[in-house]
Amino acid sequence: MTASSAAVLPQDAPAIEVEAPRHAAAVEALVDRAFGPGRFAKSSERLREGNRKLDDCSFVALRGDQVIGSVRLWPVTIGGKPVAFLGPLAVDATQRSAGLGQALVETACAAAAKAGWKAVLLVGDAPYFARIGFSAAPAAKVVMPGPADQRRVLLKALVSGGDEGFEGRVAVA
Ligand SMILES: CC(C)(COP(=O)(O)OP(=O)(O)OC[C@H]1O[C@@H](n2cnc3c(N)ncnc32)[C@H](O)[C@@H]1OP(=O)(O)O)[C@@H](O)C(=O)NCCC(=O)NCCS
């Protein structure tokens, strides 16, 4: 499977830009609001601690100066094989169901493909991410570094066959 085409957003759509250091505090606040206090207990968080996000593949959605959406990608390995790990993805509660979440994921995946990554991994709801090309089947033998529902461990190929052959423990690259 390859990257799907960008979501069509209305004329007054927010801007999607590469995240800059000046956005970091607003991104943290947005993610805190979206995920609540349980945020740091997630096994996904183990892959972000001590890691450094992929700056060219992490994006914010802006309405004026206000950060209303965020997606970040991180370098990890699965059984030693590199893959980009997506998360957190968050859209401000007042701005949802306008295609922004999908547009952020598609923008990050397109940037990752351009940067040479062959696949993107995430832990999330399959009914939402399936429409953006993510699937649990190729991630069946992928082991997260903590408790995770295997049906929520999803991979998306960025090039033909890019999601094949992943097996083993996910670790910080
Ligand atoms: C998930 C999230 C990023 C989606 O943002 P968004 O901008 O509303 O996304 P989109 O506009 O692309 O898609 C919205 C659609 O997805 C659906 N959807 C949202 N979350 C869903 C989920 N977990 N499972 C299934 N469908 C979901 C919405 O009901 C909506 O459906 P509609 O188009 O029929 O109204 C946003 O709801 C959010 O920040 N949630 C809290 C944090 C979170 O759960 N992040 C993802 C975990 S990895």
The ligand as an SDF file (V2000), in Angstrom:
LIG
                    3D

 48 50  0  0  0  0  0  0  0  0999 V2000
   -8.7290   11.3090   17.0010 C   0  0  0  0  0  0  0  0  0  0  0  0
   -8.6960   12.7870   16.6170 C   0  0  0  0  0  0  0  0  0  0  0  0
   -7.2560   13.2330   16.4180 C   0  0  0  0  0  0  0  0  0  0  0  0
   -9.4810   12.9400   15.3190 C   0  0  0  0  0  0  0  0  0  0  0  0
   -9.3910   14.3150   14.9090 O   0  0  0  0  0  0  0  0  0  0  0  0
  -10.4240   14.9190   13.8290 P   0  0  0  0  0  0  0  0  0  0  0  0
   -9.8230   16.1550   13.2920 O   0  0  0  0  0  0  0  0  0  0  0  0
  -11.7800   14.9990   14.4160 O   0  0  0  0  0  0  0  0  0  0  0  0
  -10.3750   13.7440   12.7440 O   0  0  0  0  0  0  0  0  0  0  0  0
  -11.0750   13.6950   11.3140 P   0  0  0  0  0  0  0  0  0  0  0  0
  -11.8460   14.9270   11.0930 O   0  0  0  0  0  0  0  0  0  0  0  0
  -10.0280   13.2950   10.3600 O   0  0  0  0  0  0  0  0  0  0  0  0
  -12.0480   12.4600   11.4620 O   0  0  0  0  0  0  0  0  0  0  0  0
  -13.1900   12.6010   12.2660 C   0  0  0  0  0  0  0  0  0  0  0  0
  -14.0360   11.3540   12.1620 C   0  0  0  0  0  0  0  0  0  0  0  0
  -13.3450   10.2830   12.8010 O   0  0  0  0  0  0  0  0  0  0  0  0
  -14.1830    9.7410   13.8050 C   0  0  0  0  0  0  0  0  0  0  0  0
  -13.3460    9.3060   14.9070 N   0  0  0  0  0  0  0  0  0  0  0  0
  -12.6630   10.0810   15.7690 C   0  0  0  0  0  0  0  0  0  0  0  0
  -12.0130    9.3140   16.6480 N   0  0  0  0  0  0  0  0  0  0  0  0
  -12.3120    8.0460   16.3340 C   0  0  0  0  0  0  0  0  0  0  0  0
  -11.9530    6.8140   16.8880 C   0  0  0  0  0  0  0  0  0  0  0  0
  -11.1600    6.7410   17.9630 N   0  0  0  0  0  0  0  0  0  0  0  0
  -12.4310    5.6810   16.3070 N   0  0  0  0  0  0  0  0  0  0  0  0
  -13.2460    5.7450   15.2390 C   0  0  0  0  0  0  0  0  0  0  0  0
  -13.6280    6.9020   14.6570 N   0  0  0  0  0  0  0  0  0  0  0  0
  -13.1680    8.0350   15.2170 C   0  0  0  0  0  0  0  0  0  0  0  0
  -15.0940   10.8820   14.2080 C   0  0  0  0  0  0  0  0  0  0  0  0
  -16.2910   10.4010   14.7880 O   0  0  0  0  0  0  0  0  0  0  0  0
  -15.3480   11.5490   12.8880 C   0  0  0  0  0  0  0  0  0  0  0  0
  -16.3260   10.8660   12.1670 O   0  0  0  0  0  0  0  0  0  0  0  0
  -17.3030   11.6760   11.1590 P   0  0  0  0  0  0  0  0  0  0  0  0
  -16.4150   12.1540   10.0500 O   0  0  0  0  0  0  0  0  0  0  0  0
  -18.2670   10.6300   10.7350 O   0  0  0  0  0  0  0  0  0  0  0  0
  -17.8550   12.7900   11.9660 O   0  0  0  0  0  0  0  0  0  0  0  0
   -9.3890   13.6650   17.7060 C   0  0  0  0  0  0  0  0  0  0  0  0
  -10.6820   13.1530   17.9440 O   0  0  0  0  0  0  0  0  0  0  0  0
   -8.6170   13.7110   19.0170 C   0  0  0  0  0  0  0  0  0  0  0  0
   -7.7320   14.5530   19.2120 O   0  0  0  0  0  0  0  0  0  0  0  0
   -8.9850   12.7990   19.9360 N   0  0  0  0  0  0  0  0  0  0  0  0
   -8.3220   12.7390   21.2480 C   0  0  0  0  0  0  0  0  0  0  0  0
   -6.9290   12.1730   21.1390 C   0  0  0  0  0  0  0  0  0  0  0  0
   -6.8860   10.8310   20.4160 C   0  0  0  0  0  0  0  0  0  0  0  0
   -7.6920    9.9360   20.6700 O   0  0  0  0  0  0  0  0  0  0  0  0
   -5.9040   10.7130   19.4710 N   0  0  0  0  0  0  0  0  0  0  0  0
   -5.7250    9.5450   18.6520 C   0  0  0  0  0  0  0  0  0  0  0  0
   -5.1390    8.4400   19.4160 C   0  0  0  0  0  0  0  0  0  0  0  0
   -3.7370    7.7560   18.6270 S   0  0  0  0  0  0  0  0  0  0  0  0
  1  2  1  0
  2  3  1  0
  2  4  1  0
  2 36  1  0
  4  5  1  0
  5  6  1  0
  6  7  2  0
  6  8  1  0
  6  9  1  0
  9 10  1  0
 10 11  2  0
 10 12  1  0
 10 13  1  0
 13 14  1  0
 14 15  1  0
 15 16  1  0
 15 30  1  0
 16 17  1  0
 17 18  1  0
 17 28  1  0
 18 19  1  0
 18 27  1  0
 19 20  2  0
 20 21  1  0
 21 22  1  0
 21 27  2  0
 22 23  1  0
 22 24  2  0
 24 25  1  0
 25 26  2  0
 26 27  1  0
 28 29  1  0
 28 30  1  0
 30 31  1  0
 31 32  1  0
 32 33  2  0
 32 34  1  0
 32 35  1  0
 36 37  1  0
 36 38  1  0
 38 39  2  0
 38 40  1  0
 40 41  1  0
 41 42  1  0
 42 43  1  0
 43 44  2  0
 43 45  1  0
 45 46  1  0
 46 47  1  0
 47 48  1  0
M  END
$$$$
